[in-house]
Amino acid sequence: METHKELTIGLFGFGVVGEGLYKVLQQTPSLKATLKKVCIKNADKKRNAPAELFTTDREALLNDPAINVIVEVIDDADAAYAIVSRALENGKDVVSASKKMLAEHLPALLALQAKTGRSLLYEAAACASIPVIRNLEEYYDNDLLHSIRAIVNGSTNYILTKMFEEGLDFKQALVQAQQLGFAESNPKLDVEGFDAVNKWALLLTHAYGITESPENILFNGIQNIHALDAVVGREKNQAIKLVAQAQKLKNGKVAAFVLPQFVKADDHLAFVKNEYNGVEIESGFSDKQFFYGKGAGSFPTASAVLSDISALRYQYKYEYKKLYHHIPQEAAAGYYLRVYISFDDIALVPKERFEWIEEWHAQQERKYLVGVVAYDELRKHNWWRENNTSLVLTADPVIEEVETRKLKKKSLELAGIL
Ligand code: HSE
């Protein structure tokens, strides 16, 4: 068996992560990994590395038999997919940080890994410096993994921290996240939850063997959060976080979504500030465990890429154990969520579609309610994210069954709505 393979790397991309990796590789000579060539898009840009390292010809890397590892850290998902597929087909191992590309093409990439027998590692694609993929893959048995709750996007967590703890406005906080290299080049991907749901799709595969495409997962970002929401949170001593959650239900299926959520002051996720990410895993016998670390930025992301490169020396591959060696879990529908909704005009909120309403506050110009709504209602309709309506899940939001329609009617009567 081949052990401690010599690694010769072809790198695609020399942005925040690529340059970080270049520096990190220089500081880790014991890895015995040689960076042979870097493929970039723009040859005119000044780079902090010797000019002879660079090329704009991707074939020079993909067809070089001496290069046995392709590291791909570009942010064009289509180009990244073409590069990664060609590299695997050409017999090279691949390390990628392109979460959008990986999440959108996972079924095809699973097939390619099986066909080529090559390794595709992507620890940097979710929670950057936190080794969460390998942990979920290797450590947790399917039956025992009760739930995972996580903050997986550094930029939105940075923005929420700066807005609600330091009083910055949304735009200022976003500009800072961009300047610090946390945000995607299209920040809509962060702010509107796309980046988080892409990461969640990948983590669901490694945690539960669920292979949902991101657009089939219920998600939203932080774009609709209103100042009142934070005020209400403070009154309850709760913060607002963009939380990715997966929770095993009694029927064995997994409720999975990415939505803003109120978190209690003593929740592990409440301690996750700025660009940090956090993952709380609850499993049988061990109870809760918490992983915490930087989820964005040059060196934290490069550190995960480096760790994947290092794992290639001993031919590490994801086995996708939960998918291939267990019966994969199914994503649940048919459950309910307790939500807080703030809005300008009740006419825009279909209150009759709630199972019941528990709180109703209509004194101020901006109004809010707390109620229970079916997951399917949120999946199929958009009223809750349109017309300046803001939806934030309550702490502990999943309700598996609601008792009777009578209860619903009664509570609407109590609220003076019917
Ligand atoms: N834009 C991403 C984030 C970068 O803010 O989390 C790391 O994946």
Residues whose N, C-alpha, C, O or C-beta is under 5 A from the ligand:
A	BS01	HSE	V152 N153 G154 S155 F182 A183 E184 D190 G295 A296
